Amino acid sequence: MKLYSTVNKNETVDFRTAVMRGLAPDGGLYMPETLPEMPMTFWASLRGKSLTSKARIMFEILLEGDFSKAEIKEITDHAFTFDAPMVRLDDQASVLELFHGPTLAFKDFGARTMAAMMSVFARKEGETVTIVTATSGDTGAAVAQGFHKAPGVEVFVFYPSGQVSPLQEKQFTTLGDNITALEVDGTFDDCQRLVKACFGDDRIRQAKQLTTANSINIARLLPQMIYYIHAISEMLPAGGTGPGKDARPIVCSVPSGNFGNLTAGLMAHKMGLPVRRFIAATNVNHVVPDYLEEGRYHPKPSLRTISNAMDVGSPSNFDRMLDLYGQDHIAMSRDILGAWFDDRQTREAIVEVWERFGYLMDPHTAVGYLGCRRHTAENERGLIIATAHPAKFPETIESMLPDAIRTPDRLMAAAAGLKQSIPVQADMDAVRDVLLKN
């Protein structure tokens, strides 16, 4: 796979270079030079295959020449060890559960795949890699768990102090070893800015082989394409009677913060995956829904909500979305509708879904549910992307439904761990000191 920067399309790099850099030297995000368009018969042929098999097939298409077939099998066998089941709510809406991995969040797919890919690179080249990543919630846990004790890799997780749930915080601050948590006195946008600034800091770059595990890194997005492909291929008509005869168009509602998850779905769509429409569902940090409606993009300081992983006022992957559509607002708004909801609406949705269907949603998935209800027509099917297990947000859920949560053992173990973090100010001098001392 050849990739270019969203800032400069004239220079391309190979996949390994894009992954190891994370961010292009010009500050742009890497994008595939081409995405092959596959016919409907191809997507139908995937029906009935396992998630791991579909991942292997897609990586063999996308990464031919970057990894051998044996290496691709090694990567997919390591990363895709848990399922992404669909749960039907009613005749119009289903939920794609992406929270059955080690940290109970959708980002396990991308983080584990990236860790496996870097292990292949490290084995070949003997490099020591420093990963810097910002988190507003689940990314930190997924990256920390995915790379914990990985040989030749050190990880620095930047997170906004007091702005992630206590359970999320414990999942990446209790590991130690090669995982260092930087508790930033600021917002997620500050954390993201500091991560980007590390790549432009000469002293850090001279001392460290830097990359990032945020959705800035293309290695995070490719595996996230897979679960869209997995779900949609299972929803395609099989013909005749019985399961799969429903031929109604499919709409995907995606809870969105930094917009890597939605971008991955759009990339699969560009390959021909039959999705009629995507819904960019956000909380009150709604700069992208505003753009979709008005055609003007105005990043803003992020606001705190109960769906904290979506508290992003300047989403990095919006540049990739613009690139996919050639900066064409009209074209983008044909494929994507925006919707945003406040905390009151989110809480009401959690209660509504529990009372109507006996199904418990976390706040982020509840925003996706609201987006699906708003923008899915009667002659369409809605697929709600469920991004996190509700037990990761006990304070919010228990305030409304005190007896609904069943906490998985792995979360209870994380909650009992001892927090280890380094408080830092939101400036590069403080961050540089920490990175260079480790």
C-alpha positions in Angstrom: 0.0 0.0 0.0 1.3 3.5 -0.9 0.1 6.4 1.2 0.3 10.2 0.8 -0.1 13.0 3.3 -3.3 15.0 3.4 -1.1 18.1 3.1 0.9 16.9 0.1 -0.4 14.2 -2.2 2.7 14.4 -4.5 5.0 12.4 -2.2 4.1 8.8 -1.2 5.5 6.4 1.4 5.1 2.7 2.0 2.9 1.3 4.7 5.7 0.6 7.2 6.9 4.2 7.0 3.4 5.6 7.4 2.8 3.4 10.5 6.2 4.1 12.1 5.9 7.8 11.5 2.2 8.0 12.6 2.1 11.6 11.5 3.6 12.8 8.2 6.6 15.2 8.5 4.4 18.0 7.0 1.8 17.6 9.7 -0.7 15.8 7.5 -2.4 12.5 8.0 -1.6 9.5 5.8 -4.2 8.2 3.4 -4.1 5.2 1.0 -3.2 6.3 -2.5 -5.9 3.9 -3.9 -8.6 1.8 -2.4 -9.8 -1.0 -4.7 -13.5 -0.9 -5.5 -15.0 -4.4 -5.0 -18.2 -5.6 -6.6 -21.3 -6.7 -4.7 -20.5 -10.3 -5.4 -17.3 -9.9 -3.4 -19.1 -8.6 -0.3 -21.8 -11.3 -0.6 -19.0 -13.9 -0.8 -17.9 -12.9 2.7 -21.2 -13.8 4.3 -20.9 -16.6 6.8 -17.1 -16.3 7.2 -15.6 -15.5 10.6 -14.5 -12.1 11.6 -10.8 -13.3 11.6 -11.2 -14.8 8.1 -12.7 -11.6 6.8 -9.8 -9.6 8.3 -7.3 -11.9 6.7 -9.0 -11.6 3.3 -9.1 -7.8 3.4 -5.6 -7.4 4.6 -4.3 -9.6 1.9 -6.0 -7.3 -0.6 -5.0 -4.0 1.0 -1.5 -4.9 2.3 -0.2 -7.1 -0.4 3.5 -6.5 -0.6 3.7 -5.0 2.9 3.3 -8.3 4.7 3.5 -11.9 3.7 0.4 -14.1 3.9 2.0 -15.8 6.9 2.6 -12.5 8.6 -1.0 -11.4 7.9 -2.3 -14.6 9.4 -0.1 -13.9 12.5 -1.4 -10.4 12.8 -5.1 -11.3 12.4 -4.9 -14.3 14.6 -3.4 -12.1 17.4 -5.7 -9.1 17.0 -9.1 -10.6 16.1 -9.6 -13.0 19.0 -13.0 -11.9 20.0 -16.3 -11.4 18.1 -18.4 -8.4 17.1 -21.9 -9.7 17.5 -25.1 -7.9 16.3 -28.0 -7.6 18.7 -31.4 -6.8 17.1 -33.6 -4.3 19.0 -36.5 -4.3 16.7 -37.4 -4.6 13.0 -35.5 -1.4 12.1 -32.5 -1.2 14.4 -29.7 -3.5 15.4 -26.6 -2.9 17.6 -23.1 -3.9 16.5 -21.3 -4.7 19.8 -17.6 -3.8 19.5 -16.8 -4.1 23.2 -16.0 -7.7 23.7 -12.2 -7.2 23.7 -9.8 -6.9 26.6 -10.7 -3.3 27.5 -14.3 -3.6 26.5 -14.1 -0.9 23.9 -14.1 -0.8 20.0 -10.5 0.5 20.0 -9.2 -2.9 21.0 -9.5 -3.9 17.4 -7.2 -1.2 16.1 -4.8 -1.2 19.1 -4.2 -5.0 19.0 -3.7 -5.0 15.2 -1.2 -2.1 15.4 0.7 -3.9 18.2 0.9 -7.1 16.1 2.0 -5.1 13.1 4.7 -3.3 15.0 5.9 -6.6 16.5 6.5 -7.9 13.0 8.4 -4.7 12.1 10.4 -4.9 15.3 11.3 -8.6 14.7 12.6 -7.7 11.3 14.5 -4.6 12.1 15.3 -4.6 15.8 14.0 -1.1 16.4 12.9 0.5 19.7 9.8 2.5 19.3 8.3 5.2 21.4 4.5 5.6 21.1 2.8 8.8 22.2 -1.0 8.8 22.2 -3.7 11.1 23.5 -6.9 9.7 25.0 -10.3 11.1 25.9 -11.3 7.7 27.4 -10.9 4.3 25.7 -7.9 4.8 23.4 -5.6 4.9 26.4 -6.8 1.6 27.8 -6.8 -0.1 24.4 -3.3 1.1 23.5 -1.9 0.4 27.0 -3.3 -3.1 27.1 -2.3 -3.8 23.5 1.3 -2.8 24.0 1.9 -3.8 27.6 5.2 -5.5 28.0 5.7 -5.5 24.2 9.5 -5.9 23.6 11.2 -2.8 22.2 8.2 -0.5 22.7 7.6 2.3 25.3 4.2 4.0 25.5 3.2 7.5 26.8 -0.5 8.0 27.3 -1.6 11.7 27.5 -5.0 12.2 29.1 -6.9 15.2 30.5 -6.9 15.2 34.3 -10.4 14.6 35.8 -12.0 14.2 32.4 -12.1 10.5 31.9 -14.2 8.1 33.9 -12.4 6.5 36.9 -12.6 3.0 35.5 -11.2 4.2 32.1 -8.4 5.9 33.9 -7.6 2.8 36.0 -7.3 0.7 32.8 -4.2 2.5 31.6 -2.7 4.0 34.8 -2.3 0.7 36.7 -0.1 -1.3 34.3 3.3 0.2 34.8 6.3 -1.5 33.1 6.6 0.1 29.6 3.4 2.2 30.0 3.6 5.7 31.3 0.5 7.8 31.9 0.8 11.6 31.6 -2.0 13.4 33.5 -2.3 16.7 31.7 -3.7 19.8 33.4 -6.0 20.6 30.4 -8.5 19.2 27.9 -8.3 16.4 25.4 -7.6 19.0 22.7 -4.5 20.0 24.7 -3.4 16.4 24.9 -3.8 16.0 21.2 -1.9 19.2 20.5 0.9 18.0 22.7 1.2 14.7 20.9 1.4 16.4 17.6 4.0 18.8 19.0 6.2 15.9 20.0 6.7 15.1 16.3 7.9 18.6 15.6 10.3 18.8 18.6 13.9 18.3 17.4 15.2 17.2 20.8 12.6 14.5 21.2 12.9 13.3 17.7 16.7 13.0 18.0 16.3 10.9 21.1 13.3 8.8 20.2 11.9 6.8 17.3 8.4 8.3 17.6 5.0 7.1 16.4 1.5 7.4 17.6 -1.3 4.9 18.3 -4.2 7.4 18.0 -6.5 7.2 15.1 -4.0 9.6 13.6 -2.1 6.4 12.7 -3.4 4.7 9.6 -2.7 1.3 11.3 -5.6 2.0 13.6 -8.1 2.7 10.8 -7.5 -0.3 8.6 -8.7 -2.9 11.2 -11.6 -0.7 12.1 -12.8 -1.1 8.5 -13.1 -4.8 9.2 -16.0 -4.8 11.6 -18.1 -2.7 9.2 -17.3 -5.2 6.5 -18.1 -8.1 8.8 -21.5 -6.7 9.9 -22.7 -5.4 6.5 -21.8 -8.6 4.7 -23.9 -10.6 7.2 -26.8 -8.2 6.6 -26.8 -8.6 2.8 -29.7 -10.6 1.3 -29.1 -14.3 0.9 -32.1 -14.8 -1.4 -35.1 -17.1 -1.0 -36.6 -17.4 2.5 -35.1 -17.5 5.9 -32.3 -15.3 7.4 -30.9 -12.7 5.1 -33.8 -12.1 2.9 -34.2 -8.5 4.0 -33.0 -6.3 1.1 -33.7 -2.9 2.7 -30.8 -0.4 2.5 -28.5 -0.1 5.5 -27.7 3.0 7.5 -24.8 3.1 10.0 -25.0 5.4 13.0 -21.6 6.1 14.5 -20.9 7.8 17.8 -18.1 10.2 16.9 -15.4 12.1 18.7 -12.1 12.2 16.9 -13.9 10.7 13.9 -11.5 7.8 13.2 -14.3 5.2 13.6 -16.5 7.0 11.1 -13.6 7.5 8.7 -12.9 3.8 8.7 -16.5 3.1 7.7 -16.2 5.7 4.9 -13.0 4.1 3.6 -14.9 0.7 3.4 -17.7 2.5 1.7 -15.3 3.9 -0.9 -14.3 0.3 -1.6 -17.9 -0.4 -2.5 -19.3 -1.6 0.9 -23.1 -1.2 0.4 -24.1 1.4 3.0 -26.7 3.9 2.0 -25.8 6.5 4.6 -23.6 7.2 7.6 -24.8 9.2 10.6 -22.2 11.3 12.4 -23.7 11.2 15.9 -22.1 13.5 18.5 -22.7 15.1 21.8 -22.7 18.9 22.3 -19.2 19.0 20.7 -20.9 19.1 17.3 -18.4 20.9 14.9 -18.8 18.2 12.3 -22.6 18.0 12.3 -22.5 21.8 11.9 -20.2 21.5 8.9 -22.5 18.9 7.3 -25.4 21.2 7.7 -23.8 24.6 7.0 -20.7 23.9 4.9 -18.4 25.8 7.4 -16.0 24.2 9.8 -15.2 26.0 13.0 -13.2 24.0 15.6 -14.1 25.0 19.2 -12.8 24.3 22.7 -14.3 21.0 23.8 -17.1 20.8 26.3 -17.4 18.1 29.0 -20.2 15.6 28.8 -21.2 12.2 30.1 -20.1 10.7 26.7 -16.6 11.8 27.4 -14.7 10.0 24.7 -16.6 12.3 22.2 -15.6 15.5 24.0 -13.5 16.7 21.0 -13.7 20.2 19.6 -11.1 19.8 16.8 -11.3 16.2 15.5 -8.1 15.2 13.7 -9.7 12.8 11.3 -11.9 15.4 9.8 -9.0 16.1 7.5 -9.2 12.6 6.2 -13.0 12.9 5.7 -12.4 16.1 3.6 -9.7 14.3 1.6 -12.0 11.3 0.9 -14.5 13.7 -0.6 -12.0 16.1 -2.3 -13.0 18.9 0.0 -16.5 18.7 -1.5 -19.1 19.6 1.1 -22.1 18.6 -1.1 -20.6 15.2 -1.8 -19.8 14.5 1.8 -23.3 15.6 3.0 -24.9 13.2 0.5 -23.2 10.2 2.3 -23.2 11.6 5.9 -25.9 13.2 8.0 -25.0 14.9 11.3 -26.9 14.7 14.6 -26.0 15.9 18.0 -27.6 15.4 21.5 -27.1 16.8 24.9 -26.6 14.9 28.2 -30.3 15.0 29.1 -31.3 13.4 25.8 -28.5 10.8 26.2 -29.7 9.8 29.7 -33.3 9.6 28.5 -32.2 7.3 25.6 -30.4 4.9 28.0 -33.5 4.6 30.1 -35.8 4.3 27.0 -33.8 1.5 25.5 -33.6 -0.4 28.8 -37.3 -0.1 29.4 -38.4 -0.9 25.8 -35.9 -3.7 24.9 -34.1 -4.7 28.1 -30.9 -3.6 26.5 -28.3 -1.5 28.4 -26.3 1.1 26.4 -23.3 3.2 27.5 -23.7 7.0 26.9 -21.7 6.9 23.6 -23.8 4.1 22.1 -27.0 5.9 23.3 -25.9 8.9 21.2 -25.6 6.5 18.2 -29.1 5.2 19.0 -30.6 8.7 18.9 -28.8 9.4 15.6 -30.2 6.2 14.2 -33.8 7.0 15.3 -33.5 10.5 13.8 -32.1 9.7 10.4 -33.2 6.1 9.5 -36.3 6.0 7.3 -39.0 3.3 7.6 -37.8 1.6 4.5 -34.2 1.3 5.8 -32.3 -0.7 8.4 -30.2 1.0 11.0 -27.0 -0.4 12.4 -25.9 1.3 15.6 -22.2 1.1 16.3 -21.8 0.2 20.1 -18.4 1.5 21.1 -18.1 0.6 24.8 -19.5 -1.6 27.5 -21.9 0.2 29.8 -20.1 -1.0 32.9 -17.3 1.4 32.1 -19.6 4.2 33.1 -21.1 3.1 36.4 -21.7 6.5 37.9 -23.8 7.6 34.9 -25.8 4.3 34.6 -26.4 3.7 38.2 -27.8 7.2 38.7 -30.7 6.2 36.4 -30.8 2.4 36.5 -29.1 1.3 39.8 -29.6 -2.4 39.3 -28.9 -2.8 35.6 -25.1 -3.1 35.5 -23.2 -6.3 35.7 -19.5 -5.5 35.9 -17.2 -7.9 34.1 -14.3 -9.4 36.1 -11.6 -7.7 34.1 -13.1 -4.2 35.0 -13.3 -5.1 38.7 -9.6 -6.2 38.6 -8.6 -2.9 36.9 -10.6 -0.9 39.5 -8.6 -2.5 42.3 -5.3 -1.5 40.8 -3.0 1.3 42.0 -3.0 4.4 39.9 0.4 5.4 38.5 0.5 8.7 36.6 2.8 11.7 36.2 1.0 15.1 36.4 2.2 17.6 33.8 1.2 21.1 32.6 -0.2 21.5 29.1 3.1 22.8 27.6 5.9 21.2 25.7 8.7 22.0 28.2 7.0 19.8 30.8 6.2 17.0 28.3 9.8 17.1 26.9 11.3 16.8 30.3 9.2 13.6 31.1 9.9 11.9 27.7 13.6 12.6 27.8 14.0 11.3 31.4 12.4 8.0 30.6 
